[in-house]
Amino acid sequence: MKVLLVNGSHHEKGCTYTALAEVAKALNANGIETEIYQLSGKQIEGCRGCWACKKVKKCVFDDGTVNDFVAKAAEFDGFVFGSPVYYASASGALVSFMDRVFYCGAKMLAYKPAAAVVSCRRAGASTTFDVINKYFTINNMPIVSSNYWNEIHGNTAEEAEKDEEGLQTMRVLGNNMAWLLKCIQLGKEQGVQPVTERKVWTNFIR
């Protein structure tokens, strides 16, 4: 089993990476393979809501990020999306990335466990946490929890490494995700599969 962790920070080895790396350590200790996918250094186009992806089965803005990620996602069993706090929300790069991923590649992530991880200097973590979790709740993805909100505090990676409670939260998150992945695998081996329905689309225009 494998988990893909997305670092939505522009700092490749900053606070968000520190948190994700701690989650990865716990997953690895449970026999789960991990990979950290970096958004730093990538120019990520925002979603334009053109719906062309529904026709061509991929994002039409082929910038080497979203389509590559969606193809990679098919090989993974769980996901962790991490972000620093920018004005009480997730980074613009991560939001643009997730908008496009979930528009064009939602089925590659559906029914797979996911978690949000956020880092901040002081405040804004809970609202950022909520922003990321909303992607999972509308795509049939079980949300993995910990023994506190999945957040770590610090202004630098060195400071984040001193947040003992935050680091423990990340380890517990990794352990819980490993446990859930193994439970799902056991269920599949017994023939248990989610019950699905074709999506019903409505609007409020009469």
Secondary structure, DSSP 8 states (H G I E B T S, - for coil): -EEEEEE-SSSTTSHHHHHHHHHHHHHHHTT-EEEEEE-TT----------THHHHSS-S---SSHHHHHHHHTT-SEEEEEEE-BTTB--HHHHHHHHHHHHHSGGGTTTS-EEEEEEESSS-HHHHHHHHHHHHHTTT--B---SS-SEEE-SSHHHHTT-HHHHHHHHHHHHHHHHHHHHHHHHHHTT------------S--
